[in-house]
Amino acid sequence: MKRGVVLALALAMSAAPVRAEESKGSVGDYTLDLAPPDLSAFALLGINPNQVTRPGTVRELSAAVLNGVRSDGTLTPGIAIEWSPITTWTPNDLEDYAENVGWRRITISAATAADGTATRAAVGARWVIVDDADPLSNSVLHQQLADALVLGELGDSPMRQKFLAGIKRRLAAAPRLKARVDELVPLFSLIPAQQQEDGTPATECAKARDTAVSTQGSAEATAKSADDAAKAGRGTKADRDAADRAAKSSLEAREDEQLLCQLALEHAALKLQLNEEDRTKRESATKRIAEIKKAMREKVWNATTAQIGLGFVSRSDDSRWKTLEAERFRAYGNFAMGAGSVAQIVIQADVTKEFVEDEDVALGIGGRAVLGSPDVRGTGEIYGQIPDNGPKLFVFSAGGELKLAQNVWLEFQVGAQKGGEVAGPAAIVTRANIKYGSSPKQ
Amino acid sequence: MEIIRFRPGGGAVSFRVEVTGLVVWRYRYDADGAVFVRKSSEGPGPSHALGNPEELRGDVNSWDVHMVSPDEKSRDYRIEVSWSQDGGRIHHWQKQGKASGDTPVTERGDAFLLEAK
């Protein structure tokens, strides 16, 4: 009854965020939000009904809180955290990831759990040697995404083609303008950014025109002055010719300014148009990318993965740090591989060295079958441990894993343990834990 | 808009597009009369020949580079387009930014190709 209440509470509390998060939409579609792997320190503590650790893609930070109850009514709350320090300390770019992928797949973890009046604590480390689900090393995914980007490509945008052809034609027809083409660059770079905000192009072009008009006015005044002087017998023909040249030059400058303004404005209009076309195209590419990532997630959730790990467990009978004593050391290796699209098999071999009492060394081997999908799955597990001096231990468990929200998972198990230090009938353990794996958005 | 000036008596002009920080990208470079397309899964972008100076005078080129982060993390990217003639770089164009894991990013530019003054 008691354990039923605890489990029901854990499930109810965990279920609440599901609806709220799902209503936010499809962020999860854009990621490969695979379940955080089993935290190795929890496995080391030996408080889980399941003894086989399922390997998985390393998260920068993972955490789990656990609550459970044994058949004798003892509660065993626990908490664990796992961290990939290299991921935190190295640059956030994929070249660096590719160079340091081995290091990035090393994690360290710590866990603690109550055990009646005593407390157990564990520290562990694991190294994921093979991870076919890793999206950052998945060349097939990269190729599919690169192919999808073509949907966002404007390609032969008629407006762009018209602009490019038009500007080339007009520049060819106005060789004088080529000498001033450098002036276009600041105009071009200025106008698109500000056109939508404050009508700057009109201001800039007005300034240019004002300058031209002012220059022309000055030249015309000079010409008129020279003409007047000539008429009054004070000027020469050379003065009149110079004034004419100045007037013509001024006129050309004004024409050039107007053409420059026109080109710049057309370029600005093109940019706006391209941005609009780009928005539509990008929506299409974004949708396709989401589909690809979703399909890839369904394909790789049970991909081949292998890891090795080790750690120490300590125990304090009065739950004080000072009285912690080393209890055992464990090293393990796991191999997981897919079976079709809905199943995965996990195999584990481990060795445990006890530091207390008879200092046994025990060899363990077990397997877990996982059946389901990326977001919901059930598990069944069998595990046996043979000590060199003591009774054999057998553990059977069944459970499931459910994605509650982006990066948040609920895991629950019911297990029975026979043999080992437990005498008499099989001990039954029920447990639920919530796992979180970070995926920071920057 | 860029102005790319090349030596009229020099050799062929070529360009290269490099994207760093992201492993998934695709670019399209429209030259007058030719289109160059490359995607990341084909490997790093090679050097593309645009043509001899006499063929390029007054050309207008444009280019689009599309990128996306393969996972959920936002990632920094850097694009560099560089134009070369006779083994030396005559112009380059750079853009930097951050690509999110959910939406593709596009950077684009265009340029006049003119003879050096």
Interface residues (C-beta under 8 A of the other chain):
Chain A: V27 Y30 T31 L32 D33 N92 D93 L94 E95 A98 P135 L136 N138 S139 L141 H142 Q143 L145 A146 D147 A148 L149 V150 G152 E153 L154 G155 R160 L164 I167 K168 L171 A172 K178 V181 D182 L184 V185 F188 S189 H267 L274 D278 R282 A285 T286 I289 A290 S439 P440 K441 Q442
Chain B: M1 E2 I3 T20 G21 L22 V23 V24 W25 R26 R28 D30 D32 K39 S40 S41 G58 D59 V60 S62 D64 H66 M67 V68 P70 D71 E72 K73 S74 R75 D76 K98 S100 G101 D102 T103 P104 T106 R108 D110 F112 L114
